[in-house]
Structure formats: structure tokens, C-alpha cells
Amino acid sequence: MSEWRRSRYSEKINCVEVALGPVAKIRDTKDRPGGTLEISTRSWDALLAALCGPQPLDLPQV
């Protein structure tokens, strides 16, 4: 099983945690038993690239 990790820049209770393995699992630290979001590691990599990239995201206005 993968180890849960959180950003060292986040607070201890107000953040999300991620466990990487065959799939990326994401959970809220305030509600750990409340379930996890599972996405492919390829989708996780794409999300990080989009969030950490130098270009702004091209999101539609809501």
C-alpha cells in the first residue's frame, strides 16, 4: 500500500493528502474516513503539470 503524503507547505488539518501507486488516491485531511478520489497516475501527472506550469490555465468562465 502507498504512503499518504501532504505538502510540507500546508497546515496539518486543512489540506489534502495523496498516495501514489498504481493509481493516485486523494483525500481530505479533515474527513479521512469520508472516502478517496482515485485517478490514474497519468491524470495526476497532467494535473500537476497544469497547476505548476508557467502558463495560466485556459478555464471557461462559469
Secondary structure as UniProt FT lines:
FT   TURN            8..9
FT   STRAND          16..20
FT   STRAND          23..28
FT   HELIX           29..34
FT   STRAND          37..40
FT   HELIX           41..52
//
